[in-house]
Amino acid sequence: MSTFQTLGLGEAVLQAVDAMGFVTPSEVQEKAIPILLENDTDIVALAQTGTGKTAAFGFPLIEKIDPTNKKTQGLILSPTRELCLQIATEIKNYSKFIPNLNSVAVYGGASISDQARLIKRGAQIIVATPGRMQDMINRGMVDISQINYCILDEADEMLNMGFFEDIKAILSHTPDEKSTWLFSATMPKEVSIIAKKFMSNPVEITVGTKNSSNKNVKHEYYTVTARDRYPALKRLADANPNIFSVIFCRTKRDTQSVAEKLIEDGYNAAAIHGDLSQNQRDLVMKSFRNRQIQMLVATDVAARGIDVNDITHVINYQLPDDIETYNHRSGRTGRAGKDGTSVVITTKSDARRIKSIERILKTTFEKKNVPTGKEICKIQLFNLAEKIEKTEINEEVDQYLPEINSHLEHLTKEELIKKLVTVEFTRFHNYYKKMRDIQPMDDNGRGDREPDSNDGSTRYFINVGEKDGFDWMSLKDLLKDTLNLGSDVVNRVDVKERFSFFNTPSEHAEAVLAAFEDVFLEERKVNIEVSENRGGRDRKRRSGGGGDRDRSRFSRGGGNNSRGNYRGGDRSRNSNDNGGGRDRRKRRDRY
C-alpha cells in the first residue's frame, strides 16, 4: 500500500500532510499524484465526490509552482463560490510550509477590486468561478497568459450549470503549451467535448467504474402520493434520531418552503439557495459544519460547495432532471470510507427514472415503506434509552442526590424508568396517534385503501378545487389560515377539479363548519360539509359552481375584510416561478 512519502512529494508538502492528519492516500491521489509530479501532461481524472480530488491535484500543483516568481502560474476553476473558497483554503493548508507561495480566491458576491488587489500583490495560484474570472479578464484585472497549469474541478457540474462558453473564453487567454488537468465525477458528452477541444493526448485515470455510484452509499426509495411527500420526510427524520442530512429540492422556492416547515415542526433546519447573500450562506454553512443545523435543505447549485464530513443521509425530496446530478447528490454522504444512505421520496411518475439510475450507475435501490407512527415511537424510545446509557455522569450532581432520592424514594425502579422515558416518548406518541400512517404504494401508485374505521378524524367536502387555481398545498394553507386551529390540524387534503376533501381531528368539527358559514369565493358561496366516506372512497358531491382559474380571494359575507381572506394559488401548479418548477436557466456566480 502506498503512503504519501512514496508518492514523490517534497518535504514541505509532507510536513503539511502530517499536520493535517492525512495517513493513507485515497485511490485517486495514489493514481494521479505520481503522474502529475513526473510529467507535464494533460490528464482526465474521473472519481466520485468525496474521494480526495482536491489533494490529488493540489499537492502536485504546489510542488510545480515557483514561489520566487510572483506571476500567476496556476488557475483552478470551480463551479460555485463555496467550492472555490473551500479549494482555496485547502491550497493554503497544503502550502503553509512553503514561504512566499500565495493563492487567491476569485468569486462573485465579494469585492472585485479587493480580489484584483490581492492578485496584483502576487498570487501564483488563482482559484476562481468561471463567471467572475471572465469578468476580471474583460476588465484587464488579471493576466493568465503565462500560466503553466489549468485545473478544471467538478468539470461536469460547471458545464451542467451553463459555463461552457465562459470556460472556452477563459482558456482562449491561456498559453497553448500549458498542462490542463480535468477532474470530474462523471463523463457526460460535454466533458468529452472539452477534453477533445482543449487537451492534447490526456492521460485518463478512473477510480471505480465510470459513471458509477459510491460503493459506500446505500440507495433506498419510498413511493408516496404528492401530498404525502412532506409527511414522509418528517417521518424519515423522526425514524433516524441522529440524522445529519442534506435534503435536495429542485427549486429555490421548494427549498425555502421545506426548510420553513421543518423549522415550524421543531427541527434544526435551514435552507441554502441562490437568493441568499454570501454572508447568509456563510453563516448557514458554518452552523451546519458545527452541527447546529441537523437538516440542510439545498438546491443542487448551492450544494456544490458542501464538503462536510459524516453526513448520514442525502434525501432527494424530488429527483433531479439528470442522473449525473443524482450521482453528485448521493456523493455528499458515504465519504472517507464511511457508510451513508441516499434516500429518494418518489411518486408513481418516478418509477422508470429509478430504474434508469440503477442501470446507468450500476447500483440497486431498496424499496421501503414509510415508517408507521408506532415504529417511530419505538425507535425514539430506544434512542432515548441508549442516550441515557451512554451519558457520562457529572459528579457535581452528587450534592443534590440526597434531596432527589428523598423526593423519589416512593417510586419503584420500574416506575422511575417509566416516568423518565415517558417525558420524551409522549411527545411522539401524542402526535402520531392522531395522524394516519402513510400507506405502502407500489411503483404504479396503487396503495392499500385507507380503512373505513374511525381514526378520530372527520373528513370534509369543500366546493373549491383545481378550477379555482388551487393545488393541495395552497388549499391547505387557506384552510390553516381560515380555521386558525394550529399547524397540525388540517391533513389529507385531496384536490379534485371542481371540489376537494380534507380531514381534521373530530373535536374540531363544529369549529370547522362554523368557520365557513359565511365565506365566499368572489360571488360564489363556499360550501363545506362532512363527507360521506364509503369503503375508503370519498363520495363525490356536486360543487355548486365551478369557478374559474383566476387566483381568487376568499371573503366573508362577500367582503374582503375577514381573516378568511386568502390569495388562492400562490403555490399552485400554474405558477411560472423558475419555469414551472425547473431551475433550468443559465446559472451564474451569484449561486
Salt bridges, closest charged atoms under 4 A:
GLU27 OE2 - LYS31 NZ 3.26
ASP40 OD1 - LYS64 NZ 3.06
GLU82 OE1 - ARG281 NH2 2.60
ASP114 OD1 - ARG117 NH2 2.25
ASP135 OD1 - ARG139 NE 3.16
GLU154 OE1 - ARG304 NH2 2.89
GLU154 OE1 - HIS328 ND1 3.95
ASP156 OD2 - HIS328 NE2 2.82
GLU165 OE1 - LYS168 NZ 3.56
ASP166 OD2 - ARG588 NH1 3.03
GLU204 OE2 - LYS210 NZ 3.21
GLU220 OE1 - LYS218 NZ 3.93
GLU220 OE1 - LYS368 NZ 3.72
ASP228 OD1 - ARG436 NH2 2.50
ASP238 OD2 - LYS234 NZ 3.72
ASP275 OD1 - LYS252 NZ 3.27
ASP275 OD1 - ARG590 NH1 3.79
ASP300 OD1 - ARG329 NE 2.61
ASP307 OD1 - ARG335 NH2 3.12
ASP310 OD1 - LYS338 NZ 2.48
ASP321 OD1 - ARG250 NH2 2.90
ASP321 OD1 - ARG582 NE 3.89
ASP321 OD2 - ARG584 NH1 3.53
ASP350 OD1 - ARG353 NH1 3.36
GLU358 OE1 - LYS355 NZ 3.88
GLU386 OE2 - LYS390 NZ 2.84
GLU414 OE2 - LYS418 NZ 3.63
GLU424 OE2 - ARG427 NH2 2.67
ASP437 OD1 - ARG235 NH1 3.01
ASP442 OD2 - ARG446 NE 3.24
ASP443 OD1 - LYS367 NZ 3.79
GLU450 OE2 - ARG227 NH2 3.57
GLU450 OE2 - ARG436 NH1 3.73
GLU450 OE1 - ARG492 NH2 2.46
ASP455 OD2 - ARG492 NH1 3.67
GLU466 OE2 - ARG573 NH2 3.52
ASP468 OD1 - ARG524 NH2 2.92
ASP477 OD2 - ARG571 NH1 3.24
ASP494 OD2 - LYS496 NZ 3.19
GLU497 OE2 - LYS467 NZ 3.59
GLU529 OE1 - ARG541 NH1 2.15
GLU532 OE1 - ARG534 NH2 2.91
GLU532 OE1 - ARG539 NH1 2.77
GLU532 OE2 - ARG541 NH2 3.58
ASP538 OD1 - ARG459 NE 2.75
ASP570 OD1 - ARG567 NH1 2.42
ASP577 OD2 - ARG253 NE 3.98
ASP583 OD1 - ARG585 NH1 2.90
